[in-house]
């Protein structure tokens, strides 16, 4: 089980900090969510679009990717499909995060290989619980 209180680091089984790649084209979302994830002890990387996300993921091998669905250039669904086709990233946990709550959008996220679909807005506390649940379920930290 993942345990973290305040600034205590959250570690994966490699004893590294658990790394989350946060992908969104809105700077205020990156700042707000990034702050809350860092406060919980996660290492946070950011990307502004799908192309940057793929590049960051290849370089840093994050434990979890929080991926916005609606982004210019390369959207979240296509980004997820591309990430799933990269062998060293195919098992990376991917959670979509979007204001689109329609069932067809959520199903498209799961069909693309997403592990979860989180509807915005969401409280930081709920988001942290969802992230920790995904990490625990997938045996990333403990």
C-alpha positions as a Markdown table, in Angstrom:
| # | Residue | x | y | z |
|---|---|---|---|---|
| 1 | Unk | 0.0 | 0.0 | 0.0 |
| 2 | Unk | 1.3 | 3.5 | -0.8 |
| 3 | Unk | 1.7 | 5.7 | 2.2 |
| 4 | Unk | 2.5 | 9.4 | 2.0 |
| 5 | Unk | 1.9 | 12.3 | 4.3 |
| 6 | Unk | 2.7 | 15.8 | 3.2 |
| 7 | Unk | 6.2 | 16.0 | 1.8 |
| 8 | Unk | 7.1 | 12.4 | 2.5 |
| 9 | Unk | 8.3 | 10.9 | -0.8 |
| 10 | Unk | 6.3 | 8.1 | -2.5 |
| 11 | Unk | 8.7 | 5.5 | -3.7 |
| 12 | Unk | 8.3 | 2.7 | -6.3 |
| 13 | Unk | 9.8 | -0.8 | -5.9 |
| 14 | Unk | 13.0 | 0.5 | -7.5 |
| 15 | Unk | 13.2 | 2.9 | -4.5 |
| 16 | Unk | 13.0 | 5.8 | -6.8 |
| 17 | Unk | 10.4 | 8.5 | -6.3 |
| 18 | Unk | 7.2 | 7.5 | -8.1 |
| 19 | Unk | 7.2 | 9.6 | -11.3 |
| 20 | Unk | 4.0 | 11.0 | -12.8 |
| 21 | Unk | 3.9 | 12.6 | -16.2 |
| 22 | Unk | 1.2 | 15.3 | -16.3 |
| 23 | Unk | 0.0 | 16.1 | -19.8 |
| 24 | Unk | -2.3 | 19.1 | -20.4 |
| 25 | Unk | -2.3 | 22.1 | -22.7 |
| 26 | Unk | -3.6 | 24.4 | -20.0 |
| 27 | Unk | -0.7 | 25.9 | -17.9 |
| 28 | Unk | -3.0 | 26.5 | -14.9 |
| 29 | Unk | -4.0 | 22.8 | -14.7 |
| 30 | Unk | -0.3 | 21.8 | -14.9 |
| 31 | Unk | 0.6 | 24.2 | -12.1 |
| 32 | Unk | -2.3 | 23.3 | -9.8 |
| 33 | Unk | -2.2 | 19.5 | -10.2 |
| 34 | Unk | 1.6 | 19.5 | -10.3 |
| 35 | Unk | 1.7 | 21.4 | -7.0 |
| 36 | Unk | -0.7 | 18.9 | -5.3 |
| 37 | Unk | 1.2 | 15.9 | -6.6 |
| 38 | Unk | 4.6 | 17.2 | -5.5 |
| 39 | Unk | 3.1 | 18.0 | -2.1 |
| 40 | Unk | 2.2 | 14.3 | -1.8 |
| 41 | Unk | 5.8 | 13.3 | -2.5 |
| 42 | Unk | 5.5 | 12.4 | -6.2 |
| 43 | Unk | 8.1 | 13.4 | -8.8 |
| 44 | Unk | 6.2 | 15.3 | -11.4 |
| 45 | Unk | 7.1 | 15.8 | -15.1 |
| 46 | Unk | 5.0 | 18.0 | -17.4 |
| 47 | Unk | 4.2 | 18.1 | -21.1 |
| 48 | Unk | 2.0 | 20.5 | -23.0 |
| 49 | Unk | 0.9 | 18.2 | -25.8 |
| 50 | Unk | 0.9 | 14.6 | -27.0 |
| 51 | Unk | 4.2 | 14.9 | -28.9 |
| 52 | Unk | 6.0 | 16.3 | -25.8 |
| 53 | Unk | 4.4 | 13.5 | -23.7 |
| 54 | Unk | 5.7 | 10.8 | -25.9 |
| 55 | Unk | 9.2 | 12.4 | -25.8 |
| 56 | Unk | 9.1 | 12.8 | -22.0 |
| 57 | Unk | 7.9 | 9.2 | -21.5 |
| 58 | Unk | 10.6 | 7.7 | -23.7 |
| 59 | Unk | 13.3 | 9.6 | -21.8 |
| 60 | Unk | 12.0 | 9.3 | -18.3 |
| 61 | Unk | 9.8 | 6.1 | -18.1 |
| 62 | Unk | 7.2 | 7.5 | -15.7 |
| 63 | Unk | 5.2 | 5.2 | -13.4 |
| 64 | Unk | 1.9 | 6.8 | -14.4 |
| 65 | Unk | 0.8 | 9.3 | -17.1 |
| 66 | Unk | -2.1 | 11.7 | -16.4 |
| 67 | Unk | -3.3 | 12.5 | -19.9 |
| 68 | Unk | -5.7 | 15.2 | -21.0 |
| 69 | Unk | -8.0 | 14.1 | -23.8 |
| 70 | Unk | -8.5 | 17.4 | -25.7 |
| 71 | Unk | -5.2 | 18.9 | -26.7 |
| 72 | Unk | -4.1 | 20.6 | -29.9 |
| 73 | Unk | -1.7 | 18.9 | -32.3 |
| 74 | Unk | -1.9 | 15.4 | -30.9 |
| 75 | Unk | -4.8 | 14.6 | -28.6 |
| 76 | Unk | -4.9 | 12.3 | -25.7 |
| 77 | Unk | -6.5 | 9.3 | -27.4 |
| 78 | Unk | -3.9 | 9.2 | -30.2 |
| 79 | Unk | -1.1 | 9.8 | -27.7 |
| 80 | Unk | -2.2 | 6.8 | -25.7 |
| 81 | Unk | -2.4 | 4.6 | -28.7 |
| 82 | Unk | 1.1 | 5.6 | -29.7 |
| 83 | Unk | 2.4 | 5.1 | -26.2 |
| 84 | Unk | 0.9 | 1.6 | -26.0 |
| 85 | Unk | 2.8 | 0.7 | -29.2 |
| 86 | Unk | 6.2 | 1.5 | -27.7 |
| 87 | Unk | 7.4 | -1.7 | -26.1 |
| 88 | Unk | 9.2 | -0.2 | -23.1 |
| 89 | Unk | 6.1 | 1.9 | -22.3 |
| 90 | Unk | 3.3 | -0.5 | -23.1 |
| 91 | Unk | 2.7 | -1.3 | -19.4 |
| 92 | Unk | 2.9 | 2.2 | -18.1 |
| 93 | Unk | -0.3 | 3.2 | -16.2 |
| 94 | Unk | -2.2 | 5.8 | -18.2 |
| 95 | Unk | -5.2 | 7.7 | -16.7 |
| 96 | Unk | -7.1 | 10.1 | -18.9 |
| 97 | Unk | -8.3 | 13.3 | -17.3 |
| 98 | Unk | -10.9 | 15.3 | -19.1 |
| 99 | Unk | -13.9 | 17.6 | -18.8 |
| 100 | Unk | -15.6 | 15.4 | -21.3 |
| 101 | Unk | -17.9 | 13.2 | -19.3 |
| 102 | Unk | -19.9 | 11.6 | -22.1 |
| 103 | Unk | -19.8 | 7.8 | -22.1 |
| 104 | Unk | -18.5 | 7.6 | -25.7 |
| 105 | Unk | -15.5 | 9.7 | -24.7 |
| 106 | Unk | -14.8 | 7.5 | -21.7 |
| 107 | Unk | -15.1 | 4.3 | -23.7 |
| 108 | Unk | -12.8 | 5.7 | -26.4 |
| 109 | Unk | -10.2 | 6.3 | -23.6 |
| 110 | Unk | -10.5 | 2.7 | -22.4 |
| 111 | Unk | -10.5 | 1.4 | -26.0 |
| 112 | Unk | -7.2 | 3.3 | -26.6 |
| 113 | Unk | -5.6 | 1.5 | -23.7 |
| 114 | Unk | -6.3 | 3.8 | -20.8 |
| 115 | Unk | -6.4 | 2.3 | -17.3 |
| 116 | Unk | -8.7 | 5.0 | -15.9 |
| 117 | Unk | -10.8 | 8.0 | -17.0 |
| 118 | Unk | -11.0 | 10.8 | -14.5 |
| 119 | Unk | -13.6 | 13.5 | -15.1 |
| 120 | Unk | -12.6 | 17.1 | -14.3 |
| 121 | Unk | -13.2 | 19.0 | -12.2 |
| 122 | Unk | -12.0 | 16.7 | -9.4 |
| 123 | Unk | -10.7 | 17.7 | -6.0 |
| 124 | Unk | -7.0 | 17.2 | -5.3 |
| 125 | Unk | -7.8 | 14.8 | -2.6 |
| 126 | Unk | -9.9 | 12.6 | -4.9 |
| 127 | Unk | -7.3 | 12.7 | -7.6 |
| 128 | Unk | -4.6 | 11.6 | -5.2 |
| 129 | Unk | -6.7 | 8.7 | -4.0 |
| 130 | Unk | -7.4 | 7.6 | -7.6 |
| 131 | Unk | -3.7 | 7.8 | -8.4 |
| 132 | Unk | -2.6 | 5.9 | -5.3 |
| 133 | Unk | -5.3 | 3.3 | -6.1 |
| 134 | Unk | -4.0 | 2.8 | -9.6 |
| 135 | Unk | -0.4 | 2.6 | -8.4 |
| 136 | Unk | -1.3 | 0.0 | -5.7 |
| 137 | Unk | -3.5 | -2.0 | -8.1 |
| 138 | Unk | -0.6 | -2.2 | -10.6 |
| 139 | Unk | 2.0 | -3.0 | -8.0 |
| 140 | Unk | 4.1 | 0.1 | -8.7 |
| 141 | Unk | 4.7 | 1.2 | -5.1 |
| 142 | Unk | 4.2 | -0.3 | -1.8 |
